[in-house]
Amino acid sequence: MEIRRCAFGLLLALGLVTACQQATPTPAMAPTKTSAEAAETPTQTSPPPEAIGTPTASTVPSAETSAPAEVVAARDAVLAFIGEQHSQDAPDSALVWLEERTTPHGLIGAETYRYTSADWVISISYPVLAPGEASYQTVVANSATAFSWQGEVNAAGDVTEFSAGAQDPVLAARDKALAYLEERYAERAPEAGLTWTRRRMTPEGIVGAETYQYRSGFWVVTVSHPVVAPSEVTYRVLVSNDSTGFQWQGEVDATGKVEQTVAPIDGLPIIGWYGSVISLPDDDAFDDYLALHPGGTGEIGVTGADLAIEAAIERLRDSETFAHFWGTLVCGVQDHNDCQVTVTRLRPDSEGALFDPDPIARWEGTIVGLPDDATFDDYFALAGDFAICYGVDSADPALSAQLVSLRDTETPIRVWGRLTCGVPDVNSSQISVIAIEVLSALPPAEPVVIDGWTGTIVSLAPDAEYDDYFERDDGGLYGIDSTDEDMRRRIQALRTVGARIRIWGQLITDAPDVEGRQIQLERYELEKRSEPVDGWVGVLVALEAGAQFDDYFERDNGQRYGIDTPDPKLAKRLETLLAEGARVKVWGELWGDVLDVEGRQIHVLEVEVID
């Protein structure tokens, strides 16, 4: 087919935001007791406060959303209960809580408040009744430690525990939906035992609803739900595959019952397609369409996979705001130009957090060069009826040179890598290529040779799809194996001790392993091991805002070292000591050749205040 050329001087992304959003825990799917049962047989009660309405903990309320005293007292009664019954997991009594009213707009007869401090979130919901009749449904969760607690406080201040340490309710809803798919659509459903990564996707400023996304390879599971009482919550689940175009939608109620709302569909997967939404005339049979960028690439009907996405599409209509779209394209249907894309997620092209990069495998297309005076130098044009354009580059010098040699040769190729949207490149996107296969015209590409990569081998959970992976220093993840049995045993030992190593071998792409690629290890060398830090004396020093690093440890001899710890509780302790400017002793390990102050970092295992 004729290659459609992308216009020059394409839109530059406004900026990158690297801050990560903290996941906000949500109410559990169902308490272990009903409210009536809990009222008759409470698990345990804490000493009631003198009066429900006398706050005791430190709170920083908003002037517009200051909660009634009864809500603050209910919160404090719960904190006291958790401190008694779950002392090792309980929040620090010195925490300062930030208050937020999260009652959904337009809801009457009920109120919801949220209190946050560091990794802790407390959600309290209650019916609007006379003070002596109300009960306060409470959820306490910590996103770092995975602690979760649910219970109820009555008007007298008695606390009833429903569950503690229960499975995350959103995770439970996801698993119920996946089990449903496995039972009914086994050949098309996600495989059992996949390793999932989770991310909170709730848009900034949205209250009364939460959205979470789970990813494993090409599979994406999106779970959204309203913030209501645990016994009334319904979870909307969307399961899609960015490689096959599979889509399924369903709902999971508070009891775990799954109901299919949209039967599975298969079509052409769309990943990061770039365009704008244009409205159609009132007398047209359809309301809008997606105009792909640049003009002439294509126009297709568009609809949202759920009400929230449909609302986001409507906001984009005629706004002159471009966006990236993900979903499934089906043609031969009743919509604009007989094609329709069902959008599972979208990202307006503006400042804001980026989505995680999408893995891509075996994408076919050509490399097209741009003029010398253009903003960018080339792009990858996707083969098929829609020649979608993506910026393209590679961190591997050999692959980067090969991409240059392929420009404007019209040579069809396949590429493997990761696609990031919202970055400064053609169509505000870029494919980071890790492998290329030339389909004709040019000699086959040389194998991807691994020459001295540095990183560590990381174990996966026993029930994961694969057993381990190699994490390169730049964050890239690769399955790892060897044809040599002795080397396989060494890989097992290396992942057990977590040693930092330098490796040599070959990279196999389109392989059944982590990220769809696998390192065939031929040899390795141990990097210089850490040195012990045994009671070094010094002070913790904060660096100015905007500096490359945030703090360091200055030893009494004047030497400076970056500092960190894998222990979340110890990390908070170090933050406190940093603010106080205390003189301390530290124990741990000193690592060299790391990205931190002076190229070295202390991994703290213990700290002691001297004065």
N, C-alpha and C positions, 0 to 999 in steps of 0.2 A: 504494500500500500504506500501511498505518498506520505512522506514525513512532514508533519506540520511543524513549522519553525516557531520557537518561542520568541516573543518580542524582546528587544534590547532594553537595558535600563530598567529591569524589573524591580518590584517593590522591595525595599530594604526593611528588614524587621526593626522595630523601634527599640528593642533592647532585650536583654536576657535577665531573668530573675533566677537566682540560684538558691533562694531561701526555700526550705522544705516546710510543708504544712504539717502540723501535728495532727494525727488521727484522733477524732473525737469519739470516745466510747459511747455506746448506746444501750438502752434498756435491754434486758435479757428477753428471750422469746417467751418464756412462761415461768412464773414462780413455782417453787416446789410445793407450795400450799396455796389454796385459794384464800382470798381476803377473809372470808368467813371463818375458815379453818384456822388461819393465823391468829385471828382475834380470840379464838377459844383456847388455842394451845400455842402460845408464843414460845419460840425457841429459847429466848433469853431476853431479859429486859435490863436496861441500864438504870441507875438511880435517876428518877425524874428530876428535871430542873425545878427550881422554886416555883416558876410559872412559865408556861409555854408563852414566850414573848419577851424573855430576857436574854438577849444574845451575849455569848461569852467569848467567842473566837474573834480574831481580827478580820474585819471585812472592809473592802473598799467599794462601796456601792456607787452606781451611777445616779446622778441627781434625778433623772427621769424614771429610773426603774428600781428605786430602792424598795426591797421586798418588805412585806409586813414582818413585824417582830416574831410572829409565830413561825414563819418560814425559817428565819435565822436560828431560832431556838430548836427547831426540828433538825436542822443541819448539825448543830452542836451536839444534840443528843445522839445522833448517829455516829459522829466522830468519836464521842466518848465510848460508845458501845464497841466500835471497831478497835479502839485503843485497848479495851479490856479483853476482847475475845480474839483479836487477830493482831496482837501487838507488833509482831515482826513485819507485818505487811502494811501497818496503819500509816496514814499521813503524819508528818512531823507536826507536833502541836504548835510550833512557832510559825507555821505557814500563814501568809497573808492571802486572803481569798478575794478574787475579783468577781463581782456580781453582775449578772446579765439576765434581764427578763427575756425569755425565749418563747413566750406564748404565741402560737401562730396568729397572724393577723385575721381578725374577724371571729376568732373563737370566743364564745361566751360560756360562762358556767364553769370554767376551769382555768387554772393558771400554771405556768411552768417557769422555774428559775434555774439558772445554771451558775455554778461557782467553779472557778478555775484557779489553779496555782501550780506552776511548773508543769509536771506531767499529769497532775490530778484533775479530774473533772467530777463534780457532784451535780446531778440533775434531780430536782424536786418538783413533783407535780401533785396537784390537789384540787378537789372540787371547791367551788366558791359556796361555802355554807357558813352557818353561824360558827364562831370560833370554837365552841364546845363540841361541835359535831364533825369537824373536818379531820381527815387523816392524810398523811403526807407520804406519797410513794417516792422512794429515794433510791437512786443508783449512784454508786461510788466506783470509779474505775481509774486505773493508772495505765497509760498507753505504753510506758517504758517497761513496767514489770508484769503487765497483763493481769494484775489483780482486779477482780470484779466482785462487787457486793450489791445485793438488792434487799430492800426491806421496807418497812412501813413504820411511821411514828403516829401514835394517836394523840388526841388533844391533851391527854394527861402527861405526855412525854415518854410513854412506854414504847420501846423499840422492839419490833418483831423482825427477825431475820428470815428472809425467804430463801436466799441462796448466797453462797460465798465461793469465789473461785470457779464459778460455772463457765461453760464454754461461751465465748463471745457470741452474742445472738445473731449478729450479721454473718459471722462465719458459719453458724449453725444453719441459717437460711440458705447460704450458698451451697453447703454440703447436701441439704435436703433436695435442692433443685438439681444438683449434679447426679444424685442417686436416682432421681426421677428420670433424667435423660438416659442414664446408663441402663435402666430397666426397660425403657420403651424404644430407645434409638441407639442401641449399643454400638452399631457400626459407625455412627456419625458423632457420637458423644465424646467428650474429653475422656482420655484414658484415666483409669484409677491410679492414684499415687503420684499425681503431678505435684511439682513444687511450685507454690504460688507466691507471688509478692503482692502486698496490699498497699493501697494508697487512698487517702481520703480525697474525694473529688467534689465535695460540696462547694458550690460557687461562693466567693466572698460576699458577705452581706445577707446570705440566705439564712433565715431562721425557721424553725418548725419542720425541717426536713433534713435528712442526711443522705449522702451518696458515697459509696465506696467501690473501688475497682480492684479486681484481682487479675493478675496476668501470669501466664505460664506459656512461654514460647509464643505461638500465634493465637492462643486462646485468651479471650478477655471475658470476664464475668463482672457485670455491674449490678450492685445491689443498692436500692434506694428505699427509704421508708420515712413516714411521718414521725415526728417526736410526740408520741402519745403514751398512755399507760401501757405497760408491757402486755397486759391481757388483751389489748385492743389493736396492737400494731400488726400491720400487713407489710411484708417485704416484697417489692417488685424486683424481679430478677431477669436480666437480659444476658444471654450467653451467645457469644459470636466467635468466629474464627477468621482472622485476617488473611489466612492463606486459602481456605476453601470457600469462604463467603457464607458459611453456615450461620443461621440466626435462629434463636428460640426465645420466647418470652413466657413468663409465668409469674404466679404469686404464691407466697408462702405465708400462711396465717400464723397466729401466735401459738397454735398447737403443733405446728410443723407440717400441716397438711398442704400439699402442693396442687395448684390448679393451673393448667395450661391456658394461657390467654391468646397466644399466637403460635400456631403450629410451625415446625421448622421450615425454613426456606433456604434454598441454595441458589447462588448466583455468582457474579463476578465480585470478588472482594475489592473494595476501594479503600486505600490507605493514604491518608494525607493529601487527597485531591484538593486542589486550590481553586477557589472561585467565589462568586457572589450570588446572592439570592435576588431574583427579579420577579416582581409581581406581573401577573397576566391581566388583560382587560376583564371587566366585570362580566361581559357576555361570553367569555371563554369557558370551556368545560372544566378547566383546572385553575388553581389559584396562583401558583408560582412555579419557578424552575431554577435549577442550579446552572449558572453560566460559568463554564470552566475558563480559567485564565491560562494563556492569553486568548483573546477573542478568536473564534474559529475552531477552538479545540473541541467544543461540543456543548450542547444544551440538553439537560435531562430533567425529568420530573423529580421532585424531592419531597420526602415526608419523614417525620420523626418516628423513631422506634417507640417512644413513649410521649406522654403529654409534656414533660419538661423539655425534651429535645425539640418537640414541635413548637413550643413557645419560643425557644432560642432561635429557631429558623425564622419564625414570624418577626422577631426583633431585627433580624438581618435584612428583611425585605427592603429593597430600594434604599438601604442605609449607606451605600457606597463603601461598606466595610467588607473586606475580603476575609475569608476564613478557610481553615483546613477541615476536611470532612472524612469520616470513617464510616463504613457500613457495607451494604451489599447492593449490587446493581442487578436488576432483572429487566430484560427487554421483552417485547411482545406483550406488554400490559397496557392498560388504559391509563395513560398519563402523557405528559408533554413529550412529543417525539417518540411515543410508544415505549419509553424507557422510564424506570423509576428507581431512585436510590433510596433505600431505607437507612436513615442515618442513626448510628448507634452512639456517636459522640462527635463533637465539633469543637474547634478552638478558634475564636475570632483572632485575626492577626493584629495583635496589639500587645502592649506591655503586660506581663503577667507570668505566672508559673508555667513552665513547659511540661508537656506530657513526657512520660518515659519514652526513650527511643523505641521504635518498632523494629523487630527483627525482620529482615527480608531475605528470601532465598529464591534463586533461579529466576529472578526478574529478567525478562528479555527486552531488549531495546538497542538503541544506538547512542553514541556520544556525539553531540553537536557543539561545534565551537562558536563563540561569540566574537564580534569585532574587537580590536585592540582598545577602542575607546568606550567599550561597554563596562558596566559596573563589575560584572563577573566574566569568567573566561570560557566556561562551557557548562553543559547540562546533560542529563540522561533523559532521553525521550522514550517513554514506555511504548512498546509495540502493542498493536491492537487497534480497535476502532477509536479509542480515545488516547491520543499521544500526549499523555500527562508529562509535564516537565518537572524535573527535580535537579537541584544543584547536586554536584557530585565531587568527591575528593577521597583521598586515602592517606592515612598516617604512614603507610608503608611506602618508602621512596620508589621501590620497583613498580608497585601497582600504580602509583601516581604518574610515573613516567609512561606506563602502558596506556593509561587513560588519555594522556596527551597525544600519544601516537595514534589512537583510535579516532580522534576528532575528525569529523566530516568525511570519514572513509565509507560511511553507510554500512559498516561491517556489523552484522548482528552479534550481540554478545549476551551472556547471562552474567548477572552480578549477585553477590551475596554481601550482606553487611547489616547496617542499622540506619534507619531513617529518623532524623530529628526534624520536627516542624517548629517554626517560630524563630529561625536563626537567619542571619544575613547571608543569603545565597539565592539562587534562582527560585522564584515562587516561594520565597521565605522558607526554604527547606533544603536539606542536604543529606545525601546518602554517603555514609562513611563506609567505603568498600573494603572488604577483607579478602575477597577472592573474585576472580574474573575467569569466565570461560568464553573463548572466541569460537563462534559457531561456524564461521567460514571466512574465506578470503585471506586471513592472516594465519601464520603458524600458531599452534596451540600455545597458550601461556605456560610459562615455567611453573613448576609446583611452588606452593607457598612455603618458603623455607623459614624455619624459626632459628634465629642465630643470636643466642644469648639473651632471650627475654628473662626478666626478673619478676618474681612474685612468690606466691605461696599456694599450696594445694589445700583445699578446704573440703571437709567432709559434709555430706548431706545427711538428712535424717534417714533412719532405717527404712521408713515407708516411702521414701522419695523414689522417683522414677529412675534416677541415676545415683551413683554412690559418691561421687566427688567431682570437683572441677578445679582448674588452675585459674587463679585470680591474678591477672597481670597488674603491675604497679599503677597503670593508668585506669584501672577499674574494669577492664575487659574480662569477660568470663569465657572459659573454654573447657569443654570436656577433655579428659586426659586419659591415655591408655598407652600400652606398649605391646608389641608382638613378642617381646622377650619376657619369659616367666619371671626371671630374677628381677628385671626392672619393674614388673608389676608388683612384686612384693615390696620393693623399695618405695614405690608410689604410696602403698598402704602405710608404710612406716612414716613417710614424710608428711602425709596428711594428719597422722596421729600427733606428731610433735609440733606441727605448724611452722616448720622451719622455712626461712626465706631462701630461695634457690635461684640459680641461673640455669636456663634450660636450652637444649638444642634438639631439633627434630623437624617434623613436617606437619603442616596443618591440613587436615581433611575437612572439606566443606560439604554441606548437605549430608551430614552424618547423624545417626540416631544418638545424640548426646546433648549435653547442655548447650543451649543457644544454637543447636543444629550444626555444631562443628566440633572437631576433636583433634587434639594434639597427639601425634604418635611420638612418644618420647624416646630419644636415642641416647642422650646422656645429660647429666646435670652436674652442677657444682654447688656446694653449700656456700651461701654468703657468710660474711664475717658474723659470728654469733654475738649475742648481746653480752654486756658486761654487768656485773652486779652493782647495785647502788645500795650501800649498807649504812644507813643512818647519816646521810649527807646533811649538813646544816646550811640553811640559807633562808631566803625570802621569796615569796611569789610576787611577780611584778606584772601588772597589766600594761599592754601596749595601747597606743592611741587608736581610736576608731579609724578605720580605713587602712590600717597596717595589714601586711600580708598575713601575719599570725596574731593571735589574740593575747597570749601571755607567755611567760617563761619563768623558770626557776633560776635564781642567781645564787650560786654557791658562795660561801664565805671567802673563797680564794679568788672571787671575781669572775669565774667561768659561768657562762649562760647556757641553758639547756631548754629546749621545748619540753612541755609537760602534758601528760594525758593519762587517762586510766580507763580500763574497760568496765569498771564497777560503777553503775549509775549512782549509787548512794555515796561512794567516795568522790565521784565527780562533783556532786552538790557540796560536799564538805570542802573540796578544794576551791570551789567558787566562793564560799563563805570566807575562807581564810585569805583568799586573794583580795576580797573587799576590805578585810580588816587589816591587811598588811602585816600579818603575824609572822614571827620568826619560827621556822619549823625544822623538823628532821624528816627525811623521806627515805623509804626503802622501796626497792623495785629493780627494774632492769633498764640499762642504758642501751639504746639502739642507735647505730650510726647510719649514714647514707639514707636519711628520711627527709621528707618535706616538712621541716620545722626550723625553729631558731637555731642558727649555727649548723644546720644539717644534722641535728641529732635530737633525740627525744627520750625522756625518762617515762617509762610505763610504771606509774606509781601503784604499789600494792599496799602500802601502809604509810600513814602520816601522823606525826606527833607534834603538838604545839609546845614550844620551849618557853616563850614568855609572851 
